[in-house]
Structure formats: C-alpha cells, structure tokens
Amino acid sequence: MGWTDVAMLSIGDLARHARVSVRMLRHYDAEGLVRPQHVDPSTGYRWYSASQVGRVNALVALKELGFTLAQCRAILDEEVPAERLHRMLRTRHAELEQRIETDTRRLQEVGRRLRSIERGLTMTNDTLEFKPLPALRLAQIAAQVNDTTEIGHAIAPLFETLKDRLAAAGVAVESGGVRTYYGRPDGSKIDIAAAVPIGEEFGGAEGVEVVDLPAEARGAAVIHRGPAAEIADAWSTFDVALEEHGLTSHGLHRQVHLDGPPNDPRAVELQCPVREHPCPAPD
C-alpha cells in the first residue's frame, strides 16, 4: 500500500490539529523531530500521517516542561530509558519549583518597592522643606562604592566599626549619627561615610578622621520614617520632588538620624544642597 492509499494531512491540516504554526512544523522538520511521511517531488508539499498529530502534541508538551529539542528527540524516539526519564522529570520539577520561589521573591520585592516609593512620595510631599544646611563637625570612617546598589550593604557595617573605634577611645555613641554620600562628577565612584557629630573637645580615635562640613546656604530636606531598606527609594522620590520645583541636588548629601521619641527611632532627615535645574539645550 502506497502513501496515497492512506489518509494524509497537509502541513496546514497538521498545524490546525496540533495547534501549532506551520512555521514551527517546518522548524521541527529541519531539526529532524517531525519528518513528513511524504514530500511531493514536483510541488515540495509536505504530507503527514494522522498518527503524527500525537507526536507533535507530545513534543509541544515536553517543550513546555522545559526540555531541550535534543532531549525531546531522545524521549520521543525512546532513546531515554524509563528510569532516566523519571530522573529528568524530577530534576525539571525541582527546577520549576526553584524558579517559582525565585519569581515569588522578585514579585514580593517589586511590591515592596512600589509601596516604598508610594510612602516616600507621601512623606516627601508632606515634609519637603527648603532651608540652609548647618555646618557640621564629624568624626567619621569613609569608604567608596561603585554605585547606589552597594551603599546599603556598605554603610551599616561602616557605622558599627565607627562605634567600636570610638568606644575604644572612650566615646559612647548615643544616636544613629550621620551618613554622607558624594557621587563623583565623572561617575566613577560614590564616596560614603558613617559619622557622628563631635565638639572641639574630641581627642581623636584610632582609624577615625575628623572632617568639617561647610554650611550650605541653599538646601532642601525631607523626613523619612521607615526601614533602612527604603532609604534608597526615599532619595529617589526626593530627587523627583526637587525636579518638580525646578531644582537639582548636588555636592555632598547628608542623612541625619534624628533624636525622636522612643516609638519613632527610625526617623532620618535627608539633606542636600540644591541649585536651579539646568535648562535643556535648544534643539
């Protein structure tokens, strides 16, 4: 019995039955995954048997499970023993579970960031204040980071080191102190420092430098209340608010931890010098 004696499907018919595209069937043919039963030598038309619908369906199912085309070919051609197929499926199951856990964490982080930004916008709008920034005399430890994503991981241990060194010199740190940030104009590094205000009587401490921050005649400040993890978002919303007033921040940014009531220990004031936002160049 020749191929013309059995019911055959055109490539379009097979695509409709298997719910895949004609282009994909041509790709499967090129990869040797689903070969047509017959190719008309005069027209080049591909013809498939009805039984190949099941093979295409199985191939699509295996691909959706994440198997490579090479793995699909081996499974469909029964080159994979049942025991190995079982291991492959268990491995794929574990991979998918891990992906779900990772995506869930990412989704939770996106939600947290959205809530953080919304809170930051509210606090910025409620507390934004334009005022001179005072001069500060600080005992500090400084470091450098490559970008803003590294600040949070670097600044907290820096402050703990500062407290330990000051304690060794007989100076107790009673508050959350001050953090400073300076983005270099060339974008190469961000200079950060953990500091505490000191008076003229400070006698020094090993590994701690004394710096005098000058007063800034034109500055802006907002109050942030919330977890330290949301500080970066608070700075971002601060910048947005400044732009809406035609201003931009520059120079050394300060993060001053406020001495508030016991039920509000996380209040900080974000401070920065400001100037007029540069006008865009004409077209």
N, C-alpha and C positions, 0 to 999 in steps of 0.2 A: 504494500500500500504506500503510495507516494504522499508527499506533503499536501497535495491538492485534494486528497481523499479525506482529510480530517478538517474539523472546524479550526480556522486560524483567525488570529486577531491582528489587525494592523497596529502600528505603533500608537496611533491615536486611540484605538479601542482599548489597548492595554493601559494607556495612560489614564483613561477615564475609569476603567475598572479598578485600577490600583491607586487612583487618586494621587498621581504624581505627574510631573510635567513631561512633555515629550523631550525637552532638552535634557532632563535628568535621565530618562531612559537611554538616550544617546550616550550620555556620560557613562552609565552603567555598562553599556555595550563596549565602549572604548576601554574600560577598566577590566573587561572580561568577567563581569559579575552577572549580567543577564544578557546572554547572547540570543539573537533572534534564531528561530528554528529554520528560517529560510530568508535569504536575501535575493530578490528578483534580479537576475544579472542584467536585464535590459533597463529596468527603471531604478534599481537601487532601493526599492521599497523593502522595509523590514516587516517580517511576519512572525508572529509568536503563537505558541500553543496556549490554550486556556489554562493549562496547569502552571504556566509561568506567572500567573497572577499571584499565586501563593508565594512564590519565591520573591517577587517584588515586595509583597506585604511583609514577609519575614525580614527582608533586607532593610526596609524602612524602620521596622520595629527595633532591629539591632542598632541601627544608626542613632535612633532616638535614645537608646540606652547609653550611647557614647562610645560604641566600639568603632575602631577604625575600619576603613574599607578592606584592608588586608585581613583583619580579624573577622569581618563579616564573610569574606570569601571562604576562609578556612572553616568557619562554622557551617555555612550553607553547603559546602562541599563535603561535610562530615570528616574533615581532617582533624577536628578537635575532639578528643575523647570526652565522654560524658563527665568524667571526674575533673578534667581540666576546665571544661565549660562551667561546671559548678563553681570552681575556684574563681574563674573570670567574673562570673556574675556576682559572687560575694565581694570580690575586690571592687567591682563597679558600684555595688550597693554602698560600700564604705566610703567610696569617693563622693558619691552623691550626697550621703549624709554629711560629710565634711563640708561640701560646697554649700549645703543648706545652712549649716551652722555659721559658716563664714558670711554668707549673704544676710543671714539674720542679724549678725553683729553689725554689718555695714548698714543695714536698714535702721537698726536702733541708733547708730551713730549719726546717720542723716537726720533722724527725728530729733535727736538731742541737739544737733547743730541748729536745726530750724527753730526749736524752742529757745535755744540760747540767743540766737540772733533777734528773735522777736522780743525777748526780755531786754536784750541790750538796746534795741531801738526805743523801747518804752523808757528805760532808765536814762538813756541819753537825752531824749526829748524832755524828760521831767527834770533832769539835774544839770543840763548843759549850762555852763557859766563862763563868761569871758572876764578874765581878771589877770593882773600881774602875777607872776610866779616869784616867790621869795628866793633869796639866796639860801643855800644850804651848805653846811659843813658836814662832811660824811666820812665815816670810816668804812672802807669797802674792800671787797675782793672782786676783781674783774675777770672776764673771760671773753671768748669770741665764739660765735656760732656762724654757720653758713647761711641759714635762712630762718624765717619765723617759726617753722615747724620744730626747730630744735630748742627754742627758748624754754618752753615749759619743762623739758627734761633736764635742762642745764641749770636753771635758776634756783630751783628748790634745794638741791644738794649744795649749791654755792652758798646759800644763806645759812645752812646748817654748819658748814665749815667756818663761816664768819663767826657765828655764835660760839663755836668751840674755841676759836683762837682768841676771841675777846674774853671768854670766860677764863682762859689760861692766864690772861693779863689782869684778871680781877674785875672785869667789866661785865655786868649782867645785862642781857638784852631783854627788855620788858615788853616790847611790841613787835609787830610784824615788819617794822623797818621800811626801807625804801628799795625799789628796784629801778634801775635806769637802763635805757636802751638807746643805741645810736646806730642807725643804718648808714654805713659809709656811702658817700655820693657815687662812688664807682660801682656800688652794688656787690662788692667782693665779700664783705663780712658784716655782721652785726655785732657791735661791742655791747656787752651786757655787764651789769654789776649788781651785786647784792650789798646793801649798805644799811647803816643805822646813823641817825643824826648824832653828832657829838658836840661838845663845847670846847672852849680853849684849854680846859684843864686836862683833856685827854692826853695820856702819856705815851700812847702808841702800843702796838701789839705786833708780835712777830707775824709776818706774812700778810699784814693788813696795811693798806695805804690810806692816806688822808687826802681828800680832794675837796675843793671849794667850788660848788656850782654857782655861777653868777645868777643874779636876779634877771628875770625876763620881763620887760615892760609890757609885752603883749602876749598873753597866753590864754589858754582855754582849759577847762576841766570838766569832768563828769564823775559822778559817783557810781561805782559798780558794787552791787551786793550779790554774791553768789559764789559757786565753786571756782577754784583756781583754774579748772579746765576750761572755763568760759571766758577767761581774760582775753584771749586772742580774738574771740568774736566781739568782745566789748570794744577793743581797739578798732576793729574794722568798722563797727557801727559809728564809732566816734569820728572816724575819717569821713564817713558818708555825711554825717551831720555838718561837719566843717565845710564840705563842698557845697552843701545847700546854702551856706552863708557866704559863699564866695571866698572861702579861706582854705589854706592847706597847712598841715603841720610841717615842722622842720626841726632840725637840731636834736638836742637830747630830750628824750621822752622820759617822764618820771611816773612811777607807780608808787603812791604813798599810802601805806596801810594806816587806817585811821584808828584812833583810840576811841571806840564806840562802846555802847553798853554791852554787858556780857551776852545778851541774846542776839547780838549783831557783830560777831567777831570777824566777819569776812569782808567788811566794808573797806574798799580802797578807792582812792581818788586818782583817776588817770589825768595826767597833766602834760601839756606840750606847748612849746612856743608856736605861734601862728603868724601867718602873713597872708597878704592878698594872693588869691589863686591866680597863677599866670594866665593871661588871656591866650586862647589858641591862635596860632599863626594864621594870617589870612590866606584864603585859597589862591 
